[in-house]
Amino acid sequence: MAARKIVLVTGGNGGIGYETVKAFFESKKPYHVFMGSRYLDNAKAAIERLNVECPDATNKVEPLQVDLTSDESIEAAFKTVQSGPGYIDALINNAGANFDIPHLAGKVSLRESFTNAYDVNVAGTHVMTHTFVPLLLKSNDPRLIFVGGLSQINKAAQSYFPTPPQPAGWPKPKADFEVIGYRCSKIALNMLMLDWNNKLKADGVKVWSVGPGLLATNLGGVPEKALAMGAKHPSAGGKILMSVVEGERDESVGKIVIRDGIMDW
């Protein structure tokens, strides 16, 4: 019997992360998945849900508490995996946060809407990757994935989806939906992918960004807005991420992979 591939998915208890874990959980290939979650209880509840939705699954899912805003939490998660399987075959940096919507609701300042997004989506992801690379290098087929979102520069320049044109004058009308802090952080994440691809090329680590497309997740707490804009089910993200781990996009290492090819920056 083939050895189980060890996959770690950050932000695995909800949205795209949950659907990614689910895809591996119910796969016919052998996997051991670490479901990273900021709160351990949330991961445990998500795993209970998985067991109900996939009663015939034979793969293993293990909860892993990891808060990307805490170096101590990331280090503790590293020690947990190190003392368990001792290596990982794939690190899927999926965890992310949007603070633009909380800013519109008056819950965080304009500055915090940016700095908080960068702390989680960029700095936290960078520290997570830096900490877990030693375990990734123990794999015979190491894979490192950064999950992007709304980060296609050329498409944004053409239509600036999803924000409509603004009238002249100041102040501008208050928006009911905003993603600029989140979007800027995801552009930075693509740069981070390029840097890790450069750092780990000689080690044989395959590195990508993956653009799952507009999906109806709870990011920002307004899934109904995404649905109104034509968002697809988060399972579409899980499928493309699993396809990258399973080698279907190996010709696109170092690029931003999307469903139908690669993303034009």
VMD Tcl script that draws the C-alpha trace (Angstrom):
set ca {
  {0.00 0.00 0.00}
  {1.30 3.46 -0.90}
  {2.34 5.71 1.97}
  {-0.05 8.46 2.89}
  {0.84 11.88 1.52}
  {0.98 14.45 4.31}
  {-0.83 17.71 3.45}
  {-1.18 20.77 5.67}
  {-3.95 23.24 4.86}
  {-4.05 26.51 6.79}
  {-7.49 28.00 7.33}
  {-8.86 24.52 6.75}
  {-12.01 24.72 8.84}
  {-14.06 26.87 6.46}
  {-14.59 28.01 2.87}
  {-11.98 26.98 0.31}
  {-9.83 25.45 3.02}
  {-12.61 23.17 4.20}
  {-13.43 22.07 0.66}
  {-9.73 21.41 0.03}
  {-9.46 19.23 3.12}
  {-12.67 17.48 2.07}
  {-11.29 16.75 -1.40}
  {-8.26 15.00 0.10}
  {-10.33 13.31 2.80}
  {-12.63 11.56 0.33}
  {-9.92 10.87 -2.27}
  {-9.22 7.25 -3.21}
  {-5.52 8.04 -2.84}
  {-4.03 7.84 0.67}
  {-3.73 11.16 2.51}
  {-3.14 12.42 6.03}
  {-4.37 16.01 6.19}
  {-3.64 18.54 8.91}
  {-6.57 20.94 9.12}
  {-5.00 24.19 10.30}
  {-7.33 26.48 12.20}
  {-6.92 29.55 14.38}
  {-9.19 27.93 16.95}
  {-8.89 24.23 17.69}
  {-12.59 23.87 18.53}
  {-13.50 25.15 15.08}
  {-11.29 22.51 13.46}
  {-12.79 19.75 15.59}
  {-16.31 20.86 14.67}
  {-15.34 20.97 10.98}
  {-13.95 17.44 11.18}
  {-17.19 16.22 12.74}
  {-19.01 17.77 9.79}
  {-16.61 16.06 7.37}
  {-17.33 12.68 8.93}
  {-21.07 13.23 8.45}
  {-20.69 14.43 4.84}
  {-18.19 11.72 3.87}
  {-19.10 8.60 5.88}
  {-17.18 6.27 3.56}
  {-13.91 8.25 3.54}
  {-10.87 6.31 4.72}
  {-8.25 9.05 4.82}
  {-7.19 10.83 7.99}
  {-7.80 14.44 8.99}
  {-6.14 15.84 12.10}
  {-6.89 19.24 13.68}
  {-3.95 21.62 14.06}
  {-4.20 24.87 15.98}
  {-2.26 27.61 14.18}
  {-2.79 31.37 14.32}
  {-0.85 33.15 11.57}
  {-0.62 36.33 13.64}
  {1.33 34.51 16.37}
  {4.89 33.25 15.93}
  {4.46 31.18 19.09}
  {1.37 29.48 17.65}
  {3.15 28.71 14.37}
  {6.14 27.27 16.24}
  {3.85 25.11 18.39}
  {2.12 23.81 15.25}
  {5.52 22.99 13.77}
  {6.47 20.96 16.84}
  {3.17 19.07 16.67}
  {3.76 17.99 13.08}
  {7.45 17.36 13.71}
  {6.63 15.00 16.58}
  {3.98 13.25 14.46}
  {4.79 12.32 10.88}
  {7.92 14.48 10.99}
  {7.50 15.83 7.45}
  {4.92 17.24 5.05}
  {4.54 16.67 1.32}
  {2.46 19.77 0.63}
  {1.88 23.05 2.44}
  {-1.22 24.84 1.22}
  {-1.13 28.43 2.48}
  {-4.85 29.04 2.29}
  {-5.61 31.04 5.46}
  {-6.50 34.64 4.74}
  {-8.53 37.52 6.09}
  {-10.40 40.52 4.71}
  {-10.66 43.60 6.93}
  {-12.14 45.92 4.30}
  {-15.69 44.90 5.19}
  {-15.10 45.42 8.95}
  {-13.69 48.87 8.06}
  {-16.86 49.78 6.18}
  {-18.82 48.67 9.26}
  {-16.73 50.93 11.49}
  {-15.06 48.08 13.36}
  {-11.47 48.81 12.31}
  {-9.68 51.91 11.05}
  {-8.61 52.47 7.46}
  {-4.99 51.80 8.45}
  {-5.96 48.62 10.31}
  {-7.89 47.36 7.28}
  {-4.54 47.23 5.46}
  {-2.08 46.35 8.22}
  {-4.27 43.54 9.55}
  {-4.67 42.05 6.07}
  {-0.92 42.14 5.47}
  {-0.24 40.68 8.91}
  {-2.35 37.60 8.18}
  {-2.16 37.20 4.42}
  {1.48 38.10 3.82}
  {3.60 38.27 6.98}
  {1.81 35.38 8.69}
  {1.97 33.24 5.58}
  {5.68 34.04 5.18}
  {6.47 33.07 8.77}
  {4.37 29.91 8.42}
  {6.29 28.90 5.29}
  {9.68 29.77 6.76}
  {8.92 27.68 9.85}
  {7.67 24.61 8.01}
  {10.21 24.47 5.18}
  {12.47 22.03 7.10}
  {9.58 19.53 7.21}
  {8.76 20.14 3.56}
  {12.35 19.41 2.53}
  {12.06 15.92 4.03}
  {9.47 15.00 1.40}
  {10.34 13.08 -1.77}
  {7.99 15.38 -3.73}
  {7.63 18.69 -1.85}
  {4.95 21.14 -2.96}
  {4.27 24.66 -1.72}
  {1.10 26.50 -2.66}
  {-0.06 30.06 -1.98}
  {-3.78 30.68 -2.44}
  {-4.38 33.99 -4.19}
  {-7.61 35.89 -4.73}
  {-8.74 38.92 -6.75}
  {-5.12 39.48 -7.71}
  {-5.20 39.65 -11.51}
  {-3.70 43.05 -12.33}
  {-4.61 43.26 -16.03}
  {-8.24 42.27 -15.49}
  {-8.53 44.77 -12.67}
  {-7.08 47.52 -14.86}
  {-9.62 46.84 -17.61}
  {-12.81 46.86 -15.55}
  {-11.75 47.19 -11.91}
  {-14.12 44.42 -10.89}
  {-15.87 44.36 -8.47}
  {-15.85 48.10 -7.64}
  {-18.02 50.22 -9.99}
  {-16.85 53.53 -11.53}
  {-16.79 56.44 -9.07}
  {-18.23 59.92 -9.63}
  {-16.08 63.04 -9.56}
  {-15.62 64.94 -6.32}
  {-14.70 64.22 -2.73}
  {-15.68 62.50 -0.56}
  {-16.76 59.58 -2.69}
  {-20.05 57.81 -1.91}
  {-19.63 55.24 0.82}
  {-19.23 51.80 -0.71}
  {-21.21 48.82 0.51}
  {-18.48 46.41 -0.64}
  {-14.72 46.94 -0.66}
  {-11.72 44.65 -1.14}
  {-8.73 46.95 -1.72}
  {-6.73 46.00 1.39}
  {-7.35 42.32 0.78}
  {-6.57 42.64 -2.92}
  {-3.29 44.48 -2.31}
  {-2.23 41.82 0.17}
  {-2.93 39.07 -2.36}
  {-0.81 40.85 -4.97}
  {1.98 40.87 -2.38}
  {1.38 37.15 -1.81}
  {2.14 36.50 -5.48}
  {5.49 38.25 -5.00}
  {6.07 36.04 -1.97}
  {5.43 32.98 -4.13}
  {8.05 34.14 -6.63}
  {10.58 34.62 -3.86}
  {9.98 31.17 -2.35}
  {10.14 29.64 -5.82}
  {13.57 31.22 -6.22}
  {14.72 30.20 -2.73}
  {13.68 26.55 -3.02}
  {14.32 25.77 -6.69}
  {17.64 24.03 -5.99}
  {15.90 21.95 -3.31}
  {13.41 20.54 -5.81}
  {10.38 22.17 -4.18}
  {7.57 22.92 -6.64}
  {5.95 26.28 -5.84}
  {2.79 27.95 -7.18}
  {0.17 30.55 -6.50}
  {-3.33 29.28 -7.17}
  {-6.18 31.61 -8.13}
  {-9.33 29.66 -7.27}
  {-11.63 32.26 -8.81}
  {-14.53 34.13 -7.24}
  {-16.06 31.68 -4.77}
  {-18.86 32.03 -2.25}
  {-16.89 31.88 1.00}
  {-17.52 33.73 4.26}
  {-14.43 35.92 3.78}
  {-15.35 39.33 5.11}
  {-18.60 37.98 6.52}
  {-20.73 38.83 3.47}
  {-21.09 35.64 1.38}
  {-24.31 36.99 -0.11}
  {-22.30 39.71 -1.89}
  {-20.10 37.11 -3.55}
  {-23.13 35.08 -4.61}
  {-24.72 38.20 -6.12}
  {-21.58 38.68 -8.22}
  {-21.78 35.14 -9.60}
  {-19.45 33.35 -7.20}
  {-19.16 29.58 -7.49}
  {-19.20 27.00 -4.71}
  {-15.93 26.79 -2.70}
  {-15.53 23.15 -3.74}
  {-14.21 24.46 -7.08}
  {-11.23 25.82 -5.15}
  {-10.67 22.51 -3.38}
  {-10.59 20.65 -6.67}
  {-8.00 22.87 -8.31}
  {-5.78 22.83 -5.22}
  {-5.87 19.04 -5.06}
  {-5.07 18.85 -8.78}
  {-1.91 20.92 -8.19}
  {-0.81 18.68 -5.32}
  {-1.43 15.61 -7.48}
  {0.83 16.83 -10.28}
  {-1.66 18.00 -12.89}
  {-0.12 21.49 -13.12}
  {3.57 20.67 -12.87}
  {4.23 22.46 -16.17}
  {3.26 25.74 -14.47}
  {5.64 25.78 -11.50}
  {6.46 29.34 -10.42}
  {3.29 30.75 -11.97}
  {-0.23 31.71 -10.86}
  {-2.43 28.76 -11.74}
  {-6.12 29.23 -12.49}
  {-8.75 26.75 -13.59}
  {-8.18 27.17 -17.31}
  {-4.44 27.79 -17.41}
  {-2.23 30.43 -15.84}
  {-3.00 33.96 -14.75}
  {-1.78 36.96 -16.72}
  {-0.23 39.40 -14.27}
}
mol new
graphics top color blue
foreach p $ca { graphics top sphere $p radius 0.5 }
foreach p [lrange $ca 0 end-1] q [lrange $ca 1 end] { graphics top cylinder $p $q radius 0.2 }
display resetview
